[in-house]
Amino acid sequence: MENVINWLATEGVKLLIGLFAMLIAFYIINVFSKGIRKRMIKKERDKTVTSVVYQLTRKGLKILVFLGFLGYVGIDTAGIGSIIASIGVGVGLALQGSLSNLAGGVIILLMRPFKIGDYIDAQGESGTVEDIRIFYTYLNTPDNKVVMIPNGVLANGTIINYSTKEYRRVDFEFGIAYAEDFEKAKEVIWNVINSTENVLNEPSPLVRVVSHGESSINIAVKVWTKNENYWTVHFDMMEAVKREFDKANIEIPYNTLDVNIKSSIK
Protein backbone atom coordinates (compact mmCIF):
# COMPACT_ATOMS: atom_id res chain seq x y z
CA MET A 1 0.00 0.00 0.00
CA GLU A 2 2.89 2.33 0.77
CA ASN A 3 4.34 1.71 -2.69
CA VAL A 4 0.96 2.44 -4.29
CA ILE A 5 0.63 5.68 -2.34
CA ASN A 6 4.15 6.74 -3.34
CA TRP A 7 3.44 5.94 -7.02
CA LEU A 8 0.18 7.92 -6.95
CA ALA A 9 1.99 10.84 -5.32
CA THR A 10 4.69 10.92 -7.99
CA GLU A 11 4.06 9.05 -11.22
CA GLY A 12 0.28 9.11 -10.82
CA VAL A 13 0.22 12.89 -10.64
CA LYS A 14 2.58 13.03 -13.60
CA LEU A 15 0.29 10.70 -15.58
CA LEU A 16 -2.77 12.83 -14.79
CA ILE A 17 -0.97 16.00 -15.81
CA GLY A 18 0.15 14.33 -19.07
CA LEU A 19 -3.38 13.11 -19.87
CA PHE A 20 -4.85 16.53 -19.09
CA ALA A 21 -2.26 18.25 -21.26
CA MET A 22 -2.84 15.76 -24.10
CA LEU A 23 -6.61 16.34 -24.04
CA ILE A 24 -6.09 20.10 -24.14
CA ALA A 25 -3.62 19.68 -27.02
CA PHE A 26 -6.15 17.52 -28.91
CA TYR A 27 -8.79 20.22 -28.43
CA ILE A 28 -6.42 22.92 -29.70
CA ILE A 29 -5.48 20.75 -32.70
CA ASN A 30 -9.18 20.28 -33.59
CA VAL A 31 -9.79 24.04 -33.41
CA PHE A 32 -6.61 24.77 -35.36
CA SER A 33 -7.44 22.22 -38.09
CA LYS A 34 -10.99 23.50 -38.47
CA GLY A 35 -9.63 27.04 -38.68
CA ILE A 36 -7.31 26.06 -41.52
CA ARG A 37 -10.19 24.36 -43.34
CA LYS A 38 -12.50 27.38 -42.95
CA ARG A 39 -9.74 29.71 -44.13
CA MET A 40 -9.09 27.57 -47.23
CA ILE A 41 -12.83 27.37 -47.97
CA LYS A 42 -13.14 31.14 -47.57
CA LYS A 43 -10.30 31.65 -50.04
CA GLU A 44 -12.04 29.18 -52.40
CA ARG A 45 -9.16 26.72 -52.43
CA ASP A 46 -9.64 23.40 -54.19
CA LYS A 47 -12.01 21.17 -52.19
CA THR A 48 -9.78 18.13 -52.64
CA VAL A 49 -6.67 19.87 -51.28
CA THR A 50 -8.71 21.39 -48.44
CA SER A 51 -10.01 17.98 -47.36
CA VAL A 52 -6.59 16.30 -47.49
CA VAL A 53 -4.80 19.14 -45.66
CA TYR A 54 -7.45 19.11 -42.93
CA GLN A 55 -7.18 15.36 -42.36
CA LEU A 56 -3.37 15.25 -42.42
CA THR A 57 -3.05 18.24 -40.08
CA ARG A 58 -5.54 16.91 -37.55
CA LYS A 59 -4.30 13.32 -37.45
CA GLY A 60 -0.59 14.06 -37.86
CA LEU A 61 -0.43 16.59 -35.01
CA LYS A 62 -2.37 14.26 -32.72
CA ILE A 63 0.12 11.45 -33.36
CA LEU A 64 3.02 13.78 -32.49
CA VAL A 65 1.27 14.87 -29.29
CA PHE A 66 0.63 11.26 -28.30
CA LEU A 67 4.30 10.37 -28.80
CA GLY A 68 5.24 13.40 -26.69
CA PHE A 69 2.88 12.18 -23.97
CA LEU A 70 4.54 8.76 -23.96
CA GLY A 71 7.96 10.38 -23.58
CA TYR A 72 6.70 12.63 -20.77
CA VAL A 73 5.41 9.74 -18.66
CA GLY A 74 8.72 7.92 -19.06
CA ILE A 75 7.99 5.40 -21.80
CA ASP A 76 10.95 4.85 -24.11
CA THR A 77 9.67 6.10 -27.46
CA ALA A 78 12.81 4.83 -29.23
CA GLY A 79 11.91 1.31 -28.18
CA ILE A 80 8.34 1.88 -29.26
CA GLY A 81 9.62 3.10 -32.61
CA SER A 82 11.58 -0.12 -33.08
CA ILE A 83 8.56 -2.20 -32.16
CA ILE A 84 6.34 -0.19 -34.51
CA ALA A 85 8.89 -0.62 -37.31
CA SER A 86 8.99 -4.39 -36.77
CA ILE A 87 5.22 -4.61 -36.64
CA GLY A 88 5.03 -2.36 -39.68
CA VAL A 89 7.01 -4.81 -41.79
CA GLY A 90 4.60 -7.62 -40.96
CA VAL A 91 1.54 -5.46 -41.32
CA GLY A 92 2.88 -4.08 -44.61
CA LEU A 93 3.10 -7.58 -46.05
CA ALA A 94 -0.42 -8.34 -44.90
CA LEU A 95 -1.83 -5.03 -46.07
CA GLN A 96 -0.32 -4.65 -49.50
CA GLY A 97 -3.71 -3.68 -50.86
CA SER A 98 -4.07 -0.90 -48.29
CA LEU A 99 -0.58 0.39 -49.06
CA SER A 100 -1.51 0.37 -52.74
CA ASN A 101 -4.58 2.43 -51.86
CA LEU A 102 -2.42 4.87 -49.91
CA ALA A 103 -0.06 5.28 -52.87
CA GLY A 104 -3.06 5.68 -55.15
CA GLY A 105 -4.42 8.45 -52.92
CA VAL A 106 -1.11 10.30 -53.16
CA ILE A 107 -1.09 9.90 -56.96
CA ILE A 108 -4.66 11.22 -57.22
CA LEU A 109 -3.76 14.22 -55.08
CA LEU A 110 -0.67 15.02 -57.17
CA MET A 111 -1.98 14.24 -60.68
CA ARG A 112 -5.48 15.66 -60.06
CA PRO A 113 -7.45 13.59 -62.60
CA PHE A 114 -10.60 14.81 -60.84
CA LYS A 115 -11.63 16.92 -57.85
CA ILE A 116 -14.47 17.01 -55.36
CA GLY A 117 -17.70 17.90 -57.16
CA ASP A 118 -16.71 16.36 -60.52
CA TYR A 119 -18.93 13.73 -62.15
CA ILE A 120 -16.80 10.74 -63.16
CA ASP A 121 -17.09 7.21 -64.49
CA ALA A 122 -14.53 4.75 -63.10
CA GLN A 123 -14.33 1.04 -62.26
CA GLY A 124 -17.84 0.49 -63.62
CA GLU A 125 -19.34 3.14 -61.31
CA SER A 126 -20.61 6.63 -62.10
CA GLY A 127 -21.28 9.48 -59.71
CA THR A 128 -20.26 12.83 -58.26
CA VAL A 129 -17.02 12.84 -56.26
CA GLU A 130 -18.14 13.49 -52.69
CA ASP A 131 -14.85 13.04 -50.86
CA ILE A 132 -11.25 11.93 -51.50
CA ARG A 133 -9.62 10.28 -48.53
CA ILE A 134 -6.32 8.52 -47.98
CA PHE A 135 -7.51 5.02 -48.94
CA TYR A 136 -10.87 5.48 -50.66
CA THR A 137 -12.69 7.90 -52.96
CA TYR A 138 -16.39 8.37 -52.28
CA LEU A 139 -18.88 8.75 -55.14
CA ASN A 140 -22.49 9.88 -54.78
CA THR A 141 -24.52 8.15 -57.51
CA PRO A 142 -27.51 9.78 -59.27
CA ASP A 143 -29.87 7.54 -57.23
CA ASN A 144 -28.20 8.81 -54.00
CA LYS A 145 -26.04 5.81 -53.15
CA VAL A 146 -22.49 6.17 -51.83
CA VAL A 147 -19.84 4.08 -53.61
CA MET A 148 -16.38 3.66 -52.05
CA ILE A 149 -13.69 2.99 -54.66
CA PRO A 150 -10.19 1.96 -53.48
CA ASN A 151 -7.65 4.57 -54.56
CA GLY A 152 -5.20 1.87 -55.72
CA VAL A 153 -7.38 0.55 -58.53
CA LEU A 154 -8.79 4.02 -59.19
CA ALA A 155 -5.36 5.55 -59.80
CA ASN A 156 -4.35 2.71 -62.13
CA GLY A 157 -7.62 2.42 -64.07
CA THR A 158 -9.48 4.38 -66.70
CA ILE A 159 -11.27 7.49 -65.43
CA ILE A 160 -13.83 9.41 -67.48
CA ASN A 161 -14.31 12.93 -66.13
CA TYR A 162 -17.49 14.55 -67.45
CA SER A 163 -16.95 17.83 -65.58
CA THR A 164 -13.56 18.91 -66.92
CA LYS A 165 -14.88 20.53 -70.10
CA GLU A 166 -17.54 23.22 -70.16
CA TYR A 167 -19.44 21.76 -73.13
CA ARG A 168 -20.64 18.26 -74.04
CA ARG A 169 -22.03 16.73 -77.21
CA VAL A 170 -25.39 14.98 -77.10
CA ASP A 171 -25.66 12.12 -79.63
CA PHE A 172 -28.89 10.65 -81.02
CA GLU A 173 -29.82 8.14 -83.69
CA PHE A 174 -33.36 8.11 -85.11
CA GLY A 175 -34.67 5.42 -87.44
CA ILE A 176 -37.35 5.96 -90.10
CA ALA A 177 -39.00 3.54 -92.49
CA TYR A 178 -37.52 3.10 -95.97
CA ALA A 179 -40.77 4.32 -97.50
CA GLU A 180 -40.38 7.71 -95.79
CA ASP A 181 -38.63 10.77 -97.23
CA PHE A 182 -35.42 11.09 -95.21
CA GLU A 183 -34.95 14.70 -96.34
CA LYS A 184 -38.31 15.55 -94.80
CA ALA A 185 -37.30 13.72 -91.62
CA LYS A 186 -34.05 15.72 -91.47
CA GLU A 187 -36.04 18.95 -91.87
CA VAL A 188 -38.29 17.98 -88.97
CA ILE A 189 -35.25 17.22 -86.79
CA TRP A 190 -33.65 20.57 -87.70
CA ASN A 191 -36.85 22.34 -86.63
CA VAL A 192 -36.71 20.50 -83.30
CA ILE A 193 -33.05 21.50 -82.82
CA ASN A 194 -33.79 25.16 -83.54
CA SER A 195 -36.69 25.20 -81.08
CA THR A 196 -34.96 23.33 -78.25
CA GLU A 197 -33.56 25.47 -75.46
CA ASN A 198 -29.93 25.13 -74.36
CA VAL A 199 -28.75 23.77 -77.73
CA LEU A 200 -25.69 25.74 -78.90
CA ASN A 201 -25.21 27.09 -82.40
CA GLU A 202 -21.43 26.67 -82.08
CA PRO A 203 -20.14 24.05 -82.52
CA SER A 204 -22.67 23.50 -85.29
CA PRO A 205 -25.23 20.69 -84.91
CA LEU A 206 -25.07 17.73 -87.31
CA VAL A 207 -27.99 15.85 -88.92
CA ARG A 208 -26.97 13.19 -91.49
CA VAL A 209 -27.97 9.68 -92.56
CA VAL A 210 -25.54 7.39 -90.78
CA SER A 211 -26.57 3.89 -91.94
CA HIS A 212 -29.04 1.75 -93.85
CA GLY A 213 -30.35 -0.71 -91.32
CA GLU A 214 -32.26 -3.95 -91.82
CA SER A 215 -35.61 -2.23 -91.44
CA SER A 216 -34.83 1.49 -91.19
CA ILE A 217 -32.82 4.42 -92.44
CA ASN A 218 -30.88 5.69 -89.45
CA ILE A 219 -30.24 9.41 -89.01
CA ALA A 220 -27.44 10.56 -86.69
CA VAL A 221 -27.99 13.78 -84.76
CA LYS A 222 -25.24 15.51 -82.80
CA VAL A 223 -25.80 18.73 -80.86
CA TRP A 224 -23.74 20.62 -78.28
CA THR A 225 -24.78 22.06 -74.95
CA LYS A 226 -23.32 23.17 -71.64
CA ASN A 227 -22.31 20.38 -69.31
CA GLU A 228 -25.05 21.04 -66.77
CA ASN A 229 -27.77 20.95 -69.48
CA TYR A 230 -26.80 17.58 -70.97
CA TRP A 231 -29.72 15.48 -69.69
CA THR A 232 -32.24 18.29 -70.15
CA VAL A 233 -31.37 18.54 -73.86
CA HIS A 234 -31.31 14.73 -74.20
CA PHE A 235 -34.84 14.22 -72.82
CA ASP A 236 -36.31 17.33 -74.48
CA MET A 237 -35.14 16.29 -77.95
CA MET A 238 -36.13 12.63 -77.57
CA GLU A 239 -39.68 13.66 -76.72
CA ALA A 240 -39.88 16.47 -79.28
CA VAL A 241 -38.63 14.36 -82.23
CA LYS A 242 -41.20 11.61 -81.53
CA ARG A 243 -43.96 14.20 -81.22
CA GLU A 244 -43.00 15.97 -84.48
CA PHE A 245 -42.55 12.70 -86.38
CA ASP A 246 -46.13 11.78 -85.42
CA LYS A 247 -47.41 15.16 -86.59
CA ALA A 248 -45.61 14.76 -89.93
CA ASN A 249 -46.82 11.13 -90.29
CA ILE A 250 -43.24 9.87 -90.44
CA GLU A 251 -43.21 6.18 -89.58
CA ILE A 252 -40.72 4.85 -87.03
CA PRO A 253 -40.27 1.16 -87.84
CA TYR A 254 -40.32 -1.58 -85.24
CA ASN A 255 -39.77 -5.31 -85.40
CA THR A 256 -42.76 -7.45 -86.29
CA LEU A 257 -43.32 -11.19 -86.13
CA ASP A 258 -45.48 -13.17 -88.56
CA VAL A 259 -46.97 -16.36 -87.08
CA ASN A 260 -48.27 -19.09 -89.43
CA ILE A 261 -50.42 -21.89 -87.95
CA LYS A 262 -50.52 -25.18 -89.79
CA SER A 263 -53.43 -27.46 -89.13
CA SER A 264 -52.51 -31.12 -88.47
CA ILE A 265 -56.13 -32.34 -88.55
CA LYS A 266 -56.69 -35.02 -91.18
Secondary structure, 3 states (H helix, E strand, C coil): CHHHHHHHHHHHHHHHHHHHHHHHHHHHHHHHHHHHHHHHHHCCCCHHHHHHHHHHHHHHHHHHHHHHHHHHCCCCHHHHHHHHHHHHHHHHHHCHHHHHHHHHHHHHHHHCCCCCCCEEEECCEEEEEEEECCCEEEEECCCCCEEEEEHHHHHCCCEEECCCCCEEEEEEEEEECCCCCHHHHHHHHHHHHHHCCCCCCCCCCEEEEEEECCCCEEEEEEEEEEHHHHHHHHHHHHHHHHHHHHHCCCCCCCCCCCCCCCCCCC
